[in-house]
Amino acid sequence: MDGRKRRILELLIEDYVNLGEPVGSRTLSRKYQLGVSPATIRNEMADLEEQGYLEHPHTSSGRVPSDKGYRYYVDQLLSRPGLDHSLIEWIRASYRAKAHEIAWLIHQTARLVSDITAYPTVVLAPRGEDAHLADLSVVILAPTLAVLVVQTDAGYVESRTVGVPPELIGSDLAAMAAEISRSLEGVPLRDLEGEMMKRLRRDLWRYQGFWREVIQRLAGAGEDEERVALSGTRSMLNYPEFRDVERLKRVLGFLETESEIDRLLSTRESGQVEVLIGTEVPADDIQDCSVVTAAYRAGGQVVGRLLVLGPRRMQYGRVMAVLEAVSEELSRALEWA
């Protein structure tokens, strides 16, 4: 594509994203100093339409971008804006001075992103069964009753009440928990029982029944957690594209179905911010929308993802910049958790 066509496509898309109205050659000629006549611009737009980058609504003399046009814009023309210092500080402050439990973090993140971008936002929490043990500690409630607290590398903190054999005094139990925690740190929760039975010292072996029961209960940590946090669905009403009731129902149905969200995000392999436009989205109900996704990490591994959904006429650069900043802060919060 030559330079003039690139410039016309860029300006047309930005004008359409901002105003939501088909863009004509006279509009571009009047608003921007392109150095050519409206007739020349019109011919260039006709070529872009023929090449599949623009579409021509029947009820308008102007053009709108196609999925191919948006894709070219995102890949070749988009300049991602920097975020204001005040916005960056807001994002950072949102993760300070609170208990960093995973349920709070994912809901906080969904609200934060939807507030900043004005688009519906989904945050998918880590799978409990994919997490690894980070710490195991004990709190004595009574001579025969204790609370064991498990923390995973993905930020889960979960407690379980267990009965304690009478011969185990509090200090012994705490010491055993600390030793097992050191020994099993980094082991996947699903493998805890087998690994524990292999690593128990001889002097702890007589309590194998107790520890087996404990590990079996802790191995399910996080499985009952809500995996999807959703925020900002009302913002869809701000966009003409979602004023069609049937279309709105389809999009809401997708956003409220965990299995659909999980299926879409589980196909993303990249750890980078990623944009899917229109028919590129592998979910039938939202193929007239666009989504931007980003991964967040714990222990150096991708453990969950964020998703922003909007019309194809989306502020791609800003959304990508926000997701990049928020995913970094969420990852940092999980490392601190």
N, C-alpha and C positions, 0 to 999 in steps of 0.2 A: 504494500500500500504506500503510495507516495505521500509526501509531507502535507500537501494541502488536504487530501482526503482524511488523513489522520487528524489534522486540526479541526476540520469540520465535524468529524465523528465525535471527537472529544468535547467540543463545545455543545453539540446537540445533546449528547448524553447528560452533561452537567446541567444544561438548561431544563431538560425533561425531568431529571431527578429533583431539582429544586422546585419546579412549578407544576409538574404533573400534567402538562398539556402538550399535545403534539407540536413539534417545532417545524416552522416553515423557513424557506430560504430568505424571505424578506426579514424575518425576525433575526436571523443570524447576521444578515448584512447590516441591519440597523443597529444591533447591539455591539457588534465586534468589528474591529478594523481588519478585515481580511484582505483588502486590496483588490478585490474582484467584484464583479457585478452580481446582483441577485440571480440573474440568468445562469451565470457560471456556477454559482453555489447550487442552484437547482439541478443542473446537469450532474454535478459531483454527487449530490444526494441520490439522484436516480441511479448512478453507477453503484453507490454503496448499497442501495436497495437490491439491485440486480445481483450483487455479490453476497447478499444475505445478511448484511450488517444492520440494515434498517428495515422497518415494516411501515406500510402505508394504511392507516385505518380508513375504512370506507367513508366514514362520516367527517373526515377532516382532510384539508389540503396539506397538512404537515406530516412529518414522519416521527416514528418512535423507534427506540433501539429494539433489536431482536436479541434472543439469547446469545447468538454469535457475536453481536455487537457489544453486549455487556462483557462477554468473556474477553474479547480483544481489549476492551477498555481496562478491565481489571489487570490483565496480564501485561499490557504494553504501554498504557497511557496513564494509569493512575499514579498520582503522587500521594503517598500516605501522609496526612498532616501530623505534625507533632502535637502532643497534648499540652494544654496550659499547665504551668507549674501548680496552680491552685487545684486543678483536677487531679493531677498526680498525687498531691498531698492528701486529697480527699480519699482516693483509692487506698493509699497506704494507711491512713488513719482508720479506715473501716476494718482493718485487721489487727488493730492494736488493743491492748488492755481488756481483752475478754477471753473467756475460756475457749480454747481452740478445739472444741469437739466437732466432729465431722458434720453432724446434723446442723449445727449452727453455721458452720463455714459455708456449706453449699447453699443454704437459704440466704445467707448474707450476700453471697456472690451473685445469686440470681437477681435479688433486689437491686444490688448496686449496678449491675450491667444494664438492666432494663431502665433504671432511673436515668442513667447517663445517655443511653442510645435512643430511648423512646421506642424500642422494639421489644416484643416478647422474648424472654430469655429462659433457657433451660440449662441446668447444671446437673450432670450425671455423676453421682458419687461412685467411689471405688466399689468393686465387688468385695464383699466380706471374705469370700472363700479364696480370693486372690491375694489377700493381705498376708504380711509376714509379722511374726511376733517381734515387738520392740522392747516390751518390758512386762514383767509379771511381779506384782507386789501383793502384800497381804495386810489386812486390817482386822485385828482381833475384836470381836464383839462380846464374846463370853468364852468361858473355858472350853466349850465344845462347839463354838460357832464363830465363823470368820467370813469376811468378805475378801475375795480375791479380785484384783483389778488387772485387766489385760489392756495393753495399749499396742496398736499395730503401727507399722510404718506408714500406713495410709491415713492415720489420724484418728482411728476409732479408739474410744476409751469406753470399756464396758466392764461392769462389775457383776459378780455372781456370788450369792451366799451359799456356803457349803458347811456341812457338818464336819467337825474335827475329831479324830480319835482322841479319847481322854488322855492317853499317854503323851500326846504331842503338846508341849507347853508353847506359849506364844512366841518366845524367842527362837525356839527350834523351828517352828513353822515359818517364821519370817526368814530365817537363814536358809531353809530349804528352798523357799520361793525365790530368793535372790540367786541361789546357785543354779536352779533350774532356768531362771530367766537368762543368766549369763550363758548357760550351756546351749539354750535353744534360740537365742537371739538370731533373727533372720530366717528362721524356719517357717515355711508356709503354714498357715493355720490348719489346713487340711492334713498336714503331715505330722502335727504335733504329737499325737498319741504314739505313733510308731517310733519317732525319734526319741521321745522321752524314755520309752521302755528300753531303748538301746543304750542310753547315756546315763541312766540312774546308777549312782555309785552303790556298792554292795551294802553300805550301812543304811542306805535309803530304800533298798529293795523291799524290805519288810512292809513298807508303806505303799507298795505299788498299787494296791487296790484303790487307796485313797487318791493318789495322784492320777491314776487312770481316769477315775470319775471326774476329777477336777479338769483335766485336759479335754476330756470329751465334751464337757459343758463349755469350756472356753473356746473350743475349736469352732463353735458357731457364732463367735463374736462378729457383730456387724450384719449378720444375715437378716435380722429383723428391721434393720434401718431402712428408712425410705430412701430409695436410690435417686429419685428425680425431684428436683426443686424447680418450680415454675413461677415466673413472675412477669407482670406487665401485659397480660392478655388484653386488658382494656385499651391499651395503646393502639391496638389494631383499628379501633373505631376512628382514629385520627386520619386514616389513609383511605382514599376513595376506593382503592382496589379491594378492600374488605367490606364494603357496604352491601355487597351482594350476599343475601342471607345464606344461600346454599354454600357459597364459597367459604364464608365465615364458619359455618358448621363443620365443614371438612377440615379446615385448619385447626379449629379448636379440638376436634376429635383426635387429630394427630397429636397435638400438644398434651392432651390428657391421657394418652395411652403409652405407658412406660415401655411396653414391648416394641412399639413402633420406633420410639426414640432410641432405644437400645439397639435395635436392628440397624438404624441409620448410622449411629455413631460408631458401632462396632466395625463397620466397613472402612472407617478412616484409619489409615496406617501412619500417616505423617504426624509428627509432633509439632508441625508448624501451623500457623493460622491458615485456614483453607476456605475457599469460597466455592459454593455450588450454586449454579444459576439455572432456574427453570427446569427444563427437562433433564439436566444433569443430576437433579436430586433423586435418589433412589427410593422415593416414597410417592405413590400415585396421588395422594390427597393434597400434596403441596408442590406439585410440579409447575404451578404457575406462581411460585414464590422463589425467593433466594434464601440460602442459609449461609452463615459464616460460623465456622467452628474453630476451636482451639483446644489444645491438650494442656493439662496440668500434671505435675509430677510429685512424687514422694519417694525418697530414697533413690533418686536418680532415674526412676522408672515412670512412664506414663501410667497414671492410675485412674484418670477420669477426664471428662471433656465438658466444654461449654458450647452452647449453640445459641445463636441469635437468628431469629426468623423475621423476615419482612417481605414487602413487595419486591419485585425485581428492580423497581425504582428505589433502590436503597442507597444510603450514604456509605458506600463500601469502605472508603478510606478511613473514615472516622471509626466505624465499627471494628475494622481490623486493628486499628491502633489501640482501641479500648480493650479488646479481647487480649491482645498481646500483653498490655500492662497488667490487667487483672489476673491473668493466668500466672504471671510471674509472682505477683503478690500472694496469690492463693498457694502456689507451690512453696513459697518461703514460709507461709504460716503453717503449712503441714510439716515442714522441717522443724519448726519451733515447737509444734504441738507435743 
